[in-house]
Amino acid sequence: MGIFGRDPLELPADKPYLALGLEGSANKLGAGIIEHGVDGSMNVRANVRHTYITPPGEGFLPRDTAQHHRAWVHQVIRSALVAANITIEDLDCICYTKGPGMGAPLQSIALVARTLSLMYTKPLVAVNHCVGHIEMGRVITRAEDPVVLYVSGGNTQVIAYSQQRYRIFGETLDIAVGNCLDRFARTINLSNDPSPGYNIEQEAKKGKRLTPLSENFELMRLSSAGVETSGDEYNTLPEEKRLENLTSPRSWFSLIDTELRMLVRVRFRHAENVATNKVCKVGIAASDEGWENWMSALGGHRTNVICRTSTRRCKSDGDSVRQAFLRGDEMGGRAEKRRKTCSSRR
């Protein structure tokens, strides 16, 4: 039996199950409400976000990001409840991102979640950020046992489900793909609104010629630091020393194209170890459409079923936290509220 007097596996059989999810592992603050029907269906009742955006050329510091979350979390939660047309008393559970992520923002959201749980006597479930992205991707695409390309600002991993756990088969050796794009955007003072990666992608679509950049991958691991450095060097060369017709869109196009090629090649190497041809991309940096073209171009004799996740669902939000909550709750993820903490690590 769970600490709330019932088996954590036992969900209400006579009414829908309403869960509030709080996400704040980085600069995006999200609150959402999901309804799990008695027939197993899922309905997103609300999904509200507010993003901490810094000036061009600057990143977001943990302290400032945490201050943003504390300032906006009340309004974001209230907006989610209004959008779902419910009160907080109607909720059956509150869940929050435990990690991985930035320490100070995670602590701010964990404090809010624990406070609401104690005030309204609601069960509290901690959720792994990575699992949240994966589970939301699986629900949206309806993919069964896919290979997961998890590409975000802090993570670049090839993941598959094995023996009741998600296993990492390959990952970055240094910085994540999203972090690589963010650093490059700061170098050239590109706007952070709505996100550096999105703005680079839009500018990259104007590029037509490819500049060779450093590629570094071994077996099922890759390195993005060299790619970013190469892009920085090309972009900062004096005008007279640049390659012919080298423009900023060409640099951005080359940067993204090189990263996508490495990701797809690592995925194909992983395909030799698993008995599935389904690929699901998750994470905010996975919203780029170009990787699907490379998946088809490099596929060769392999048949790949690409499970497309919408750009909105690639981002960190309360929906992904709530979906992973259901997994955590079903597997007995509840614990005493005083033990509910957070961690910047996995």
C-alpha positions in Angstrom: 0.0 0.0 0.0 1.1 3.6 -0.7 1.6 6.2 2.0 -1.8 7.7 1.1 -3.7 4.5 2.0 -4.0 2.9 -1.4 -1.8 1.0 -3.8 0.0 3.5 -6.1 -0.9 1.3 -9.0 -4.6 1.7 -8.2 -6.0 4.7 -10.1 -9.6 5.8 -9.6 -11.9 3.6 -11.6 -15.0 5.7 -11.3 -13.8 9.1 -12.4 -11.0 10.8 -14.5 -7.7 11.3 -12.8 -6.5 15.0 -12.8 -2.8 15.8 -12.4 -1.0 19.1 -12.2 2.5 19.2 -13.6 5.1 21.8 -12.8 8.3 22.2 -14.9 11.1 24.6 -14.2 14.4 22.8 -14.9 15.8 25.6 -17.1 14.5 29.0 -18.5 11.0 27.7 -19.3 8.4 27.7 -16.6 5.4 25.5 -17.3 2.3 24.4 -15.6 -0.3 22.0 -17.1 -3.2 19.9 -16.3 -3.9 16.5 -17.8 -7.0 14.3 -17.5 -6.5 10.5 -17.6 -9.9 8.9 -18.4 -11.1 5.7 -16.9 -10.8 4.1 -20.4 -7.1 5.0 -20.6 -7.6 8.1 -22.8 -5.6 11.3 -22.2 -6.8 14.8 -22.5 -4.7 17.9 -22.1 -6.9 20.4 -20.2 -4.3 23.2 -19.9 -0.7 23.9 -20.8 0.7 27.3 -19.8 4.3 28.5 -20.1 6.4 31.5 -19.5 10.0 31.8 -20.7 12.8 33.8 -19.2 14.4 35.5 -22.1 17.8 37.3 -21.8 19.3 40.0 -24.1 21.1 38.9 -27.2 24.6 37.6 -26.5 23.8 36.5 -23.0 22.8 33.2 -21.4 20.5 32.6 -18.4 22.1 32.4 -15.0 20.6 29.9 -12.4 20.0 32.7 -9.9 18.2 35.0 -12.3 16.2 32.1 -13.8 15.1 31.0 -10.3 14.0 34.6 -9.6 11.9 34.6 -12.8 10.2 31.3 -11.8 9.4 32.5 -8.3 7.9 35.7 -9.8 5.7 34.0 -12.4 4.8 30.6 -10.9 1.6 31.8 -9.2 0.3 33.4 -12.3 1.2 30.5 -14.5 -0.5 28.0 -12.2 -3.6 30.2 -11.8 -3.8 30.5 -15.6 -3.6 26.7 -16.0 -6.4 26.2 -13.5 -8.6 28.8 -15.3 -7.9 27.2 -18.7 -8.8 23.8 -17.4 -12.0 25.2 -15.7 -11.2 23.5 -12.4 -10.0 24.5 -8.9 -6.9 23.2 -7.2 -9.2 21.1 -4.9 -10.3 19.1 -8.0 -6.8 17.8 -8.6 -5.8 14.2 -7.6 -2.1 14.7 -7.7 0.7 17.3 -8.0 3.9 16.4 -9.7 7.1 18.4 -10.5 10.4 18.0 -12.2 13.0 16.5 -9.9 15.9 16.8 -12.4 18.1 16.9 -14.2 18.3 20.6 -14.7 19.6 23.8 -13.2 19.8 23.6 -9.4 18.3 26.9 -8.3 15.3 26.9 -10.7 14.6 23.2 -9.8 14.6 24.1 -6.1 12.2 27.0 -6.6 9.6 24.7 -8.4 10.1 21.8 -5.9 9.3 24.2 -3.0 6.1 25.4 -4.7 5.1 21.8 -5.4 5.7 20.7 -1.8 3.8 23.7 -0.5 0.7 23.1 -2.6 0.8 19.4 -1.7 0.9 20.1 2.0 -1.7 22.9 1.9 -4.3 20.9 -0.1 -3.3 17.4 1.1 -2.5 16.2 -2.4 -0.2 13.3 -3.3 3.2 14.5 -4.6 5.3 12.8 -7.3 8.8 13.7 -8.4 9.4 13.2 -12.1 12.6 12.7 -14.2 12.9 15.5 -16.8 14.3 13.1 -19.5 11.6 10.5 -18.9 9.0 13.2 -19.2 10.1 14.2 -22.7 10.2 10.6 -23.8 6.8 9.7 -22.4 5.2 12.7 -24.0 6.8 11.8 -27.3 5.5 8.3 -27.1 2.0 9.5 -26.3 1.8 12.1 -29.1 3.3 9.8 -31.8 1.7 6.6 -30.5 5.0 4.8 -31.1 5.6 1.5 -29.4 9.1 0.8 -28.2 10.9 3.3 -30.4 14.5 4.4 -30.5 14.5 7.8 -28.9 16.7 10.7 -30.0 16.7 13.0 -27.0 18.2 16.3 -28.0 17.9 19.3 -25.8 19.9 22.2 -24.3 21.5 19.9 -21.7 21.2 16.4 -23.1 22.1 14.6 -26.3 21.3 10.9 -26.0 20.2 7.8 -27.9 17.8 5.9 -25.6 15.9 2.7 -25.8 13.7 0.8 -23.3 15.1 -2.4 -21.9 14.4 -4.5 -18.8 11.9 -2.1 -17.2 14.2 1.0 -17.6 15.3 3.5 -20.2 18.9 2.7 -21.2 21.4 5.2 -22.7 23.1 3.6 -25.7 24.9 6.7 -26.9 25.4 10.3 -25.8 27.6 13.4 -26.2 31.1 13.3 -24.9 31.1 17.0 -23.9 28.4 19.6 -24.6 24.8 18.9 -25.8 23.6 19.8 -29.3 21.3 22.5 -27.8 24.1 24.0 -25.8 26.3 24.1 -28.9 23.6 26.1 -30.8 23.1 28.4 -27.8 26.8 29.1 -27.5 27.1 29.9 -31.2 24.1 32.2 -31.0 25.7 34.1 -28.2 28.9 34.5 -30.2 27.0 36.2 -33.0 24.6 38.1 -30.7 21.5 36.4 -32.1 18.2 37.0 -30.4 17.1 34.7 -27.6 13.4 35.3 -28.4 11.8 32.8 -28.6 14.9 30.6 -28.4 18.5 30.7 -29.9 18.1 27.3 -31.6 14.9 28.3 -33.3 16.3 31.5 -34.6 19.5 29.7 -35.9 17.2 27.2 -37.7 15.3 29.9 -39.4 18.4 31.7 -40.6 20.0 28.4 -41.6 17.2 27.8 -44.1 18.6 30.7 -46.1 22.0 28.9 -46.4 22.6 26.8 -49.6 26.3 26.1 -49.5 28.0 23.8 -46.9 31.2 24.8 -45.2 33.1 21.7 -43.9 33.2 21.7 -40.1 34.8 19.3 -37.6 33.0 16.0 -37.1 33.8 13.9 -34.1 31.9 10.7 -33.3 33.0 7.3 -32.1 30.8 4.2 -32.1 27.6 5.6 -30.5 29.1 8.7 -28.9 29.6 12.2 -30.5 31.2 15.5 -29.7 29.7 18.9 -30.4 32.5 21.1 -28.9 34.6 20.9 -32.0 31.7 21.7 -34.3 30.9 24.8 -32.3 34.5 25.9 -32.3 34.8 25.5 -36.0 31.7 27.5 -36.6 33.0 30.3 -34.3 36.3 30.4 -36.2 34.6 30.7 -39.6 32.3 33.4 -38.4 35.0 35.5 -36.8 37.5 35.5 -39.7 38.2 38.9 -41.3 36.0 39.5 -44.3 38.9 39.3 -46.8 40.0 35.9 -45.4 36.6 34.2 -45.4 35.7 31.6 -48.0 34.0 32.9 -51.1 30.4 33.9 -50.5 30.6 32.8 -46.9 27.7 34.5 -45.1 26.2 34.1 -41.7 23.3 31.9 -43.0 25.9 29.6 -44.6 27.7 29.3 -41.2 24.4 28.5 -39.4 23.4 26.0 -42.1 26.7 24.3 -41.9 26.6 24.1 -38.1 23.1 22.5 -38.0 23.8 20.3 -40.9 26.9 18.9 -39.3 25.2 18.2 -36.0 22.3 16.5 -37.7 24.6 14.2 -39.7 26.4 13.1 -36.6 23.1 12.4 -34.8 21.7 10.3 -37.6 24.9 8.3 -38.0 24.9 7.5 -34.3 21.3 6.5 -34.5 22.1 4.0 -37.4 24.9 2.5 -35.4 22.5 2.0 -32.5 20.0 0.4 -34.9 22.2 -2.6 -35.1 21.6 -3.4 -31.4 17.9 -3.1 -31.2 15.0 -4.8 -33.1 13.1 -1.7 -34.1 13.0 0.7 -37.0 11.0 3.4 -35.2 12.7 6.6 -34.3 11.1 9.2 -32.0 12.8 12.6 -31.5 12.2 14.6 -28.3 13.7 17.6 -26.6 13.6 21.3 -27.6 16.6 21.0 -29.9 14.9 18.1 -31.7 12.3 20.4 -33.3 14.5 21.0 -36.3 13.0 19.5 -39.4 16.3 18.9 -41.2 17.2 15.8 -39.3 14.3 13.9 -41.0 15.8 14.7 -44.4 19.1 13.3 -43.3 17.4 10.2 -41.8 15.9 9.5 -45.3 19.1 10.4 -47.2 21.4 8.2 -45.1 19.0 5.4 -44.5 20.1 3.3 -47.4 18.6 -0.1 -47.2 17.2 0.5 -43.7 13.5 1.3 -43.3 12.9 4.0 -40.7 9.5 4.9 -39.3 10.0 8.5 -38.2 7.6 9.4 -35.3 7.2 13.1 -35.5 6.6 15.2 -32.4 5.3 18.6 -32.8 7.5 21.6 -32.1 5.3 22.6 -29.1 5.6 19.1 -27.6 9.4 19.1 -28.0 9.6 21.9 -25.5 9.8 21.5 -21.7 6.4 22.0 -20.3 3.9 20.8 -17.7 2.4 18.2 -20.0 5.6 16.2 -20.2 6.0 16.3 -16.4 2.4 15.1 -15.9 2.8 12.3 -18.5 5.9 11.0 -16.8 4.1 11.3 -13.5 1.6 8.7 -14.5 4.5 6.3 -15.1 6.1 7.3 -11.8 2.8 6.9 -9.9 2.1 3.5 -11.4 5.5 2.3 -10.5 5.2 3.4 -6.9 7.0 6.7 -7.3 5.3 8.4 -4.3 7.2 9.1 -1.1 6.9 11.2 2.0 6.7 14.9 1.1 9.7 15.8 3.3 11.8 13.5 1.2 10.7 15.1 -2.1 13.8 16.9 -3.3 15.5 17.8 -6.6 18.8 17.2 -8.2 20.6 18.8 -11.1 22.0 15.4 -12.1 20.2 12.4 -13.6 
